[in-house]
Amino acid sequence: MTILLKLFGELREKVKSQKDTSGAPITLTIEKKGIKTVSDILKKFGIEESETSHIFVDGIYSGFGKLVNDGDRVAIFPKRMCLLYKWYFNKVEND
């Protein structure tokens, strides 16, 4: 059971095994085991909540408490890539 994870900007540096200087996001397939929420993914990679600006789960603007399921696509953006979503959309914490 896996989750597709995309890390953008300087958050890509949190993944030691992948070095990419192209500026493109890093895409990882991670095991679901031990991961229940977006917050668990952040902990797995040593990312502080304060380092992030926007999180999307299956294309839906989401918060740290959002439950993630097998097959979900999770995208995490750093503070320096802040978008205007917070002004127009509510974060989804749980289904």
C-alpha positions as CSV (number, residue, x, y, z in Angstrom):
1,M,0.0,0.0,0.0
2,T,1.6,3.3,-1.1
3,I,1.1,7.0,-1.3
4,L,2.5,9.2,-4.1
5,L,4.3,12.2,-2.6
6,K,5.5,15.4,-4.4
7,L,7.8,17.8,-2.6
8,F,8.4,21.2,-4.0
9,G,11.1,23.9,-3.6
10,E,13.5,23.6,-0.7
11,L,11.5,20.7,0.8
12,R,13.1,18.5,-1.9
13,E,16.4,18.8,0.1
14,K,14.7,16.8,2.9
15,V,15.1,13.7,0.7
16,K,18.8,12.8,1.0
17,S,18.7,10.0,-1.6
18,Q,17.5,12.2,-4.4
19,K,19.5,15.2,-5.8
20,D,17.8,17.2,-8.5
21,T,19.0,20.6,-9.6
22,S,16.4,21.0,-12.3
23,G,13.9,22.8,-10.1
24,A,11.2,20.2,-10.7
25,P,9.4,18.7,-7.7
26,I,10.6,15.4,-6.4
27,T,8.1,12.5,-6.7
28,L,8.3,9.6,-4.3
29,T,6.3,6.5,-3.7
30,I,6.2,5.9,0.0
31,E,4.7,3.1,2.0
32,K,1.4,3.8,3.8
33,K,2.5,1.8,6.9
34,G,2.6,4.0,10.0
35,I,1.1,7.0,8.1
36,K,-2.4,8.1,9.0
37,T,-2.3,11.9,8.4
38,V,-0.4,14.5,6.4
39,S,1.4,15.3,9.7
40,D,2.8,11.8,9.8
41,I,4.3,12.3,6.3
42,L,5.9,15.5,7.5
43,K,7.4,13.7,10.5
44,K,8.7,10.9,8.3
45,F,10.8,13.4,6.3
46,G,11.7,15.8,9.2
47,I,9.6,18.6,7.8
48,E,8.3,21.1,10.4
49,E,4.7,22.3,9.9
50,S,6.1,25.9,9.9
51,E,8.2,25.1,6.8
52,T,5.1,24.4,4.7
53,S,2.6,26.8,3.1
54,H,0.2,24.5,1.2
55,I,-0.7,20.9,1.1
56,F,-2.9,19.1,-1.4
57,V,-4.3,15.6,-1.0
58,D,-5.8,14.3,-4.3
59,G,-5.9,17.9,-5.6
60,I,-7.9,19.1,-2.5
61,Y,-6.4,21.9,-0.4
62,S,-5.8,20.1,2.9
63,G,-4.5,20.6,6.5
64,F,-2.1,18.7,8.6
65,G,-4.8,16.5,10.1
66,K,-6.1,15.3,6.8
67,L,-6.3,11.5,6.7
68,V,-4.4,9.9,3.8
69,N,-5.3,6.6,2.3
70,D,-3.6,4.0,0.1
71,G,-3.2,5.4,-3.4
72,D,-3.6,9.1,-2.4
73,R,-1.5,11.8,-4.1
74,V,0.0,14.3,-1.6
75,A,1.8,17.5,-2.7
76,I,3.6,19.7,-0.2
77,F,4.8,23.2,-0.9
78,P,7.3,25.2,1.2
79,K,6.7,28.7,2.6
80,R,8.7,30.3,-0.2
81,M,6.2,29.0,-2.7
82,C,3.1,30.4,-1.0
83,L,-0.1,30.5,-3.1
84,L,-3.3,32.4,-2.7
85,Y,-5.4,29.3,-1.9
86,K,-5.8,30.2,1.8
87,W,-7.8,33.3,0.8
88,Y,-10.3,31.4,-1.4
89,F,-10.5,27.8,-0.1
90,N,-11.0,26.2,3.2
91,K,-8.6,23.5,4.3
92,V,-10.0,20.0,4.6
93,E,-8.8,18.2,7.7
94,N,-10.9,15.1,7.5
95,D,-13.4,13.6,5.2
